[in-house]
Each structure stands twice: as structure tokens, then as C-alpha cells.
Amino acid sequence: MALVIPNFCIALKNAQDVGKAMDIAISFQRYFRSQVTAFIVGNEDIILPPNFKKEHIASIKDLAKKFKSTSNDLMILPISSEGNSSGVASVSEANKIINHLNSLVLTVPCGGSNFSYNKIVVPIDSSFETRQKVPYAIALAKIFGSALVILGVSNDKSADSEVLINNYIRQVTNNIEENGIPCVSETRIGGNPTQQVLDFSKEIGAGMIVIMTEQEANLISFFSGKYSQQMIKNSPIPVLSIPPKDLIVSDARL
């Protein structure tokens, strides 16, 4: 079964939100041939692509409720970046929405410089589930013509943890290369995993990060709970947040 996103939505509030988030939405729609709905917070009349549906909602509080009442598989959510009040949601509101929806959410910081999607960072930690975000990363790479950069991270400096992460990186890299996607890898063991990913993404000029968002019972998935919240808060580039329940997909025909 191929990865598909038949329906998704983009949240908008005013024309300032349209640029970067809308470019992503159009790229997704073309690749997945999705039905797209724009949920517009307030009454502003925003010009949309002709194949996008439009629904107005009263406030940001209604956004998650509206999403859950529809068949959408993904939300593209423009968020306010530090020092910039544009965007549909604040970082705090975005994290609440992500936790409440338990679905795919792509947060897109408003303001600042434009994003280049030449490189997408895929953090790999020592949890079993960490590899299951890879089909989405492969799809993103095909949408934007990106190279995937696998970053092995852990706050556990033990030899066992490093060996496990390196094994996962090897498996993931083989999978990505089999799909014809350029791929390189690096490891950074020790320290705060979120900060390691953000620093690395800045160093290489990455344009997007792919993470998971739900804490697993084994408590070793570092990109969940407070770590994913830190990522959304501090990342100057878009972050695709994926809950584990959405990861049972095949990349055979990506």
C-alpha cells in the first residue's frame, strides 16, 4: 500500500499567512492529488487556488474541533515566530493542537527568511518507532527534490545506545537510497537532542525537520513530549510532526 494523503487542510487567518504555507500546500496537493480545505480563522476574504475549498471558523479554538470532524489526514499550520505576530497560532497553541489532534501536523513559522528545501533533516534516536517516519521523509524529498540528512542523536552516551542508533541509521539509509533519494548521515551523541537537531539543521542550511510526537511506553523516544514542544518553539524552519499511530504505512511505491 502506497503512502497517500487524500485530504488535508491549511489553516489561515490573513493574507500574510498565505505565502510559505500556501506554497507547501500547493506542492502537497500536486503530489498527493489531495482534496484541500482552507480553514480561515475570522472573516477575511483570502484568494485561494481554484481547487481549494474554503471554510470560515470563528477562532483558533475551533480549529482542532473542525479538523477532527472532517476526514483530513494532515494540517498545515502557520505559526508565529519569535518577534513576529503573523501566523494563525502561537507556539503554545500549536503544541496544544498537535497533542489534541494526534494526526500529522506541519508547522510553518511565519516571518523571517524563505526556506530552501534542498535538505530535510530526519533525526534518528534509539527507539524502535523512530525509523517509521522515513516513508514521510521520502515523500517530502520527492515533493521538493530534497536530499535527506539522517542525524543520529541521543542523550545517552553509552556504547550500546550508539551501536543501536548506528544500526538504525544504516537500515534507514539503505531504505532511502533504494528509493533513489540522495542521503547522507551523521551522529551527535550527548546533550539535548532537540538542540542538537536545531544546531545541525542551521549548520547545513536545512529547510525542514521530520519528528515524532508521542511518548512511547519505553521512554526512549527523544522526539516526543517536551522535546517535540521545544522543537516547535525553537525551530525557524517547518517541522512535520508525526504520531506513531500514523506510521503503519508502506513506502513500496513512494
C-alpha positions in Angstrom: 0.0 0.0 0.0 1.4 3.4 -1.1 1.6 6.4 1.2 -1.4 8.6 0.4 -2.8 11.8 1.9 -6.2 12.1 0.2 -7.4 15.0 2.3 -5.6 17.7 4.2 -6.2 21.3 5.4 -4.3 24.5 5.7 -5.2 27.0 8.5 -5.2 30.7 7.5 -6.1 33.9 9.2 -5.0 36.7 6.8 -3.1 37.3 3.6 0.2 37.4 5.5 -0.1 33.7 6.3 -0.6 32.6 2.7 3.0 32.7 1.2 5.2 30.0 2.6 2.4 27.8 3.9 0.4 28.0 0.7 3.4 27.1 -1.4 3.8 24.0 0.6 0.1 23.2 0.4 0.1 23.6 -3.4 3.2 21.3 -3.6 1.5 18.6 -1.4 -1.8 18.9 -3.4 0.0 18.3 -6.7 2.0 15.3 -5.4 -0.7 13.5 -3.5 -3.7 14.8 -5.7 -5.4 15.6 -2.4 -8.6 17.4 -1.6 -7.6 20.6 0.2 -9.7 22.7 2.6 -8.6 26.1 3.9 -9.9 26.8 7.4 -9.9 30.6 7.7 -10.0 32.0 11.2 -12.2 35.0 11.1 -13.9 36.7 8.1 -11.1 37.9 5.9 -11.5 37.0 2.3 -8.3 35.2 1.1 -7.7 34.4 -2.5 -7.1 30.7 -2.8 -6.2 28.3 -5.7 -9.4 27.4 -7.6 -9.3 23.7 -6.5 -9.1 24.6 -2.7 -12.3 24.6 -0.7 -12.8 27.3 1.9 -14.5 27.3 5.3 -14.5 30.1 7.9 -14.2 29.3 11.6 -14.7 31.7 14.5 -11.5 31.3 16.4 -8.3 29.2 16.8 -10.1 27.2 19.4 -12.4 25.8 16.8 -9.6 24.6 14.6 -8.9 21.3 16.2 -12.6 20.6 16.6 -13.2 21.3 12.9 -10.3 19.1 11.9 -11.5 16.2 13.9 -15.0 16.5 12.5 -13.7 16.1 8.9 -11.7 13.4 7.1 -8.4 15.4 6.9 -5.1 13.5 7.3 -2.8 16.5 7.7 -2.9 20.1 8.9 -0.6 22.7 7.6 -0.4 25.3 10.4 1.3 28.7 10.1 2.7 29.7 13.5 4.0 32.9 14.9 7.8 33.0 15.1 9.7 35.0 17.8 9.3 38.7 17.2 6.6 38.2 14.5 2.9 38.2 15.3 1.8 36.9 11.9 0.6 33.3 11.7 -2.6 31.5 12.7 -1.4 30.1 16.0 1.1 30.8 18.7 3.7 28.2 19.6 1.7 27.3 22.7 -1.5 26.9 20.7 0.3 24.9 18.0 1.6 22.4 20.6 -1.9 22.1 22.1 -3.4 21.4 18.7 -0.7 18.8 17.9 -1.3 17.0 21.1 -5.1 17.1 20.7 -5.3 16.0 17.1 -2.9 13.1 17.3 -2.5 13.5 13.5 0.0 14.8 11.0 0.7 18.5 11.6 3.2 20.6 9.6 4.0 23.8 11.5 5.3 26.6 9.3 7.0 29.6 11.0 5.9 32.9 9.6 8.2 35.8 9.1 12.0 35.5 8.7 13.8 34.3 5.6 12.4 32.0 3.0 13.0 28.2 3.3 15.1 26.1 1.0 14.0 22.5 0.9 17.2 21.2 -0.6 17.9 19.4 2.7 15.5 17.8 5.1 16.7 16.5 8.5 15.4 13.2 9.8 16.5 12.6 13.4 17.0 9.0 14.4 17.1 8.1 18.1 17.3 4.7 19.9 13.5 4.0 19.9 12.1 1.3 17.7 9.5 3.6 16.3 12.0 6.3 15.2 12.5 4.6 11.8 8.8 4.6 10.9 8.8 8.3 10.0 11.0 7.5 7.0 8.2 7.0 4.4 7.0 10.5 5.1 10.6 11.9 4.7 10.9 10.0 1.4 7.7 11.6 0.2 8.8 15.0 1.2 12.1 14.5 -0.6 10.2 13.6 -3.8 7.8 16.6 -3.5 10.6 19.1 -3.0 13.5 17.4 -4.8 15.4 17.3 -1.5 18.3 15.3 -0.1 17.6 13.6 3.2 20.1 14.1 6.0 19.9 11.4 8.8 21.1 12.6 12.1 21.6 10.1 14.9 21.1 11.7 18.3 20.8 10.6 21.9 21.4 12.0 25.3 22.6 8.5 26.3 26.4 8.3 25.7 26.6 4.5 26.3 28.2 2.3 23.7 25.0 0.2 23.4 22.9 3.2 22.5 25.4 4.4 19.9 25.6 0.9 18.3 21.8 0.7 18.2 21.5 4.1 16.6 24.2 3.4 14.0 22.3 0.2 13.1 19.1 2.1 12.6 20.9 4.7 10.5 22.3 2.0 8.3 18.8 0.5 7.8 17.2 3.8 7.1 19.9 5.0 4.7 19.6 1.8 2.7 15.8 2.2 2.5 16.1 5.8 1.3 18.8 5.0 -1.3 16.6 2.2 -2.7 14.0 4.9 -3.3 16.5 6.9 -5.4 16.8 9.7 -2.8 20.2 11.3 -2.1 21.1 10.7 1.5 23.9 11.4 4.0 24.2 10.7 7.7 25.9 11.9 10.9 25.7 11.2 14.6 25.8 13.5 17.6 25.6 11.7 20.9 25.1 13.5 24.2 23.4 16.7 25.2 19.9 17.9 24.5 18.6 16.0 21.4 16.4 18.9 20.3 19.2 21.4 20.5 21.5 19.1 18.6 19.0 18.8 15.8 18.3 22.5 15.6 22.0 23.4 15.6 22.8 20.8 13.0 19.9 22.0 10.8 21.2 25.5 10.9 24.8 24.4 10.1 23.7 22.6 6.9 21.0 25.1 5.8 18.2 22.6 6.1 14.6 23.6 5.2 12.5 21.1 7.2 12.7 18.6 10.1 10.6 15.4 10.5 9.9 14.3 14.0 7.5 12.1 16.0 5.3 13.5 18.7 4.0 10.9 21.1 5.9 9.5 24.1 6.2 5.7 23.9 6.0 3.4 26.9 9.7 2.6 26.7 10.5 6.3 27.3 13.4 6.3 24.9 11.9 8.3 22.0 13.5 11.7 22.5 11.4 13.5 19.9 8.2 13.4 22.0 6.7 15.2 24.9 8.8 18.2 26.0 11.4 17.5 23.2 8.9 17.9 20.4 7.4 21.0 22.1 10.9 22.5 22.2 11.4 21.7 18.6 8.2 23.5 17.5 9.0 26.5 19.7 12.6 27.0 18.6 12.8 25.8 15.0 13.0 28.6 12.4 12.0 26.1 9.7 8.9 23.9 9.2 8.6 20.8 11.3 6.4 17.8 10.3 5.1 16.1 13.5 4.0 12.5 13.1 2.3 10.5 15.8 3.2 6.8 15.9 -0.4 5.6 15.1 0.0 7.2 11.6 3.2 5.4 10.8 1.9 2.0 9.8 2.4 2.6 6.1 4.4 1.1 3.3 6.9 3.0 1.2 7.0 0.4 -1.5 5.5 2.7 -4.2 6.6 6.2 -2.9 
